[in-house]
Amino acid sequence: MNGGQVAVSKENICVYAGSFDPPTQGHMYMIRKGSELFSKLIVAVGSNPNKHYTFSTTERLKMLRACCHGFTNVEVDHFEGRFLVDYAEAAGANYMLRGIRGQGDYEFERAMRNVNEDLKPGVTTVFLMPPREICEVSSSFVKGLMGPKGWEEVIRPYVPPPVHDMLLRTTVRSSSTPFVTGDGGS
């Protein structure tokens, strides 16, 4: 108590956003840690009109919902046409979770953290680094491994089982391999 008033505890709500095209074990590490650190974690699929996606927003949401099924404090959502920090504030979040795989991520995320702080000082950016064995894994990395004979087993350690299953089903539907994109990390 302070001066006869009861302190009100603010719920720690966090947004973890990305393209998740497709979700990887690196994303799942962030989701697991985020669900442990915050009372509520909103995993938000962002859509950037300047980026080409392999999977539709609906498919990415479906994969994430399957991957996050066992987390009681995780909600999966999507947003487009606005800054992440604006989405976070509208969702009632006071934190945004970002992953740092290497120096390139750090430089970009540090600059974005500063811009976000200027826009919405009430939303704090929290950085986590994944463990060494998955720190190089990105969606683009996974898609780049797809296609050559045996890719199905090669990617298995890098994606959650529901994603692996969907990648196998999607590839069976397709007569070509549209996954090799070379568009950088995601």
C-alpha positions, 0 to 999 in steps of 0.5 A: 500500500502507498498512502492508503491506496492499494497498488493495482497490478497491471497484467503483463500482456505481450505481443510476439509478431512475425510473418511465420512463413512457415513457423519454425522451432526458433519461433516456438522457442520464443513462444515457449519463453514468452508464455513463461514470462508473460501472463498473456502472449499474443502471437500475431501474424503480420502482413507486409504488402511489400513482401511475398509470402509462400503461405496465405495468412489463413494457412499461417494462422492455422499452423500457429494455432496447431503449434500453440494448442497446448499453451493456455495463455497464448492467443493467435491473431493477425494484423496488417496495415499498421505498425506493430507497436500500434497493434500492440497498444490496441491489443492492450499489450505493454510488451513486445517480444523480439528475437535476436539471432545474430548481429544483423537482427540486433542492429535492425531490432535496436533501431525499431525498438527506438522508433517504437519507444518514440511512438508508444513509450508505454510499450516496452520491447523485450529481446531474447536470443534463442539457443545455439542449436536453433539460432540460425533457423529462419523461415527462409532457411527452412524454405531454402532446404526444400526441394532436393531429394530427402528434404522432408527429413532434412527440415524435420528438426527445424519445424514443429510437427504440425508445420512439417505435416502441412509442408508435406501436404502442400508440397504433394498438392504442388507440381513444383517447389515454390519454397526456395525464395532466397528472400532473406530471414523471416 
